[in-house]
Amino acid sequence: RQRHLTIPCEMCIRDSVYQVTGQYTRKGVDIDPETGLLVPGNCSAVTVRLSSLGANVLPDDGWMIETTDITGAAVKGKATAVMLDRTAGRATMIMRK
């Protein structure tokens, strides 16, 4: 389901806030690569269209992200990794609270 995202860009030349629509995902478990067992883990990510950020703007580590989860609870976090897919025209930002 598409979610509204607020992304204040403090690292831009001028402070900017992007109001975009994207997808928010969160998983509460991960697989331990050594044991193959499920372990608790809280990982969130958002995916947005690059075109929604404007011309010549690429997301970067350190961007702050605000959105809501499926229950409507507010979620805030900082982008710790950004994966660009220029072919599909989107960016996925891994975020930490």
Secondary structure in CASP SS format (residue, H / E / C, confidence):
PFRMAT SS
TARGET T0000
AUTHOR 0000-0000-0000
METHOD secondary structure of the structure
MODEL  1
R C 1.00
Q E 1.00
R E 1.00
H E 1.00
L E 1.00
T E 1.00
I E 1.00
P E 1.00
C E 1.00
E C 1.00
M C 1.00
C C 1.00
I C 1.00
R C 1.00
D C 1.00
S E 1.00
V E 1.00
Y E 1.00
Q E 1.00
V E 1.00
T E 1.00
G E 1.00
Q E 1.00
Y E 1.00
T E 1.00
R E 1.00
K E 1.00
G E 1.00
V E 1.00
D E 1.00
I E 1.00
D C 1.00
P C 1.00
E C 1.00
T C 1.00
G C 1.00
L C 1.00
L E 1.00
V E 1.00
P E 1.00
G E 1.00
N E 1.00
C E 1.00
S E 1.00
A E 1.00
V E 1.00
T E 1.00
V E 1.00
R E 1.00
L H 1.00
S H 1.00
S H 1.00
L H 1.00
G C 1.00
A C 1.00
N C 1.00
V C 1.00
L C 1.00
P C 1.00
D C 1.00
D C 1.00
G C 1.00
W C 1.00
M E 1.00
I E 1.00
E E 1.00
T E 1.00
T E 1.00
D C 1.00
I C 1.00
T C 1.00
G C 1.00
A C 1.00
A E 1.00
V E 1.00
K E 1.00
G E 1.00
K E 1.00
A E 1.00
T E 1.00
A E 1.00
V E 1.00
M E 1.00
L E 1.00
D E 1.00
R C 1.00
T C 1.00
A C 1.00
G C 1.00
R E 1.00
A E 1.00
T E 1.00
M E 1.00
I E 1.00
M E 1.00
R E 1.00
K C 1.00
END
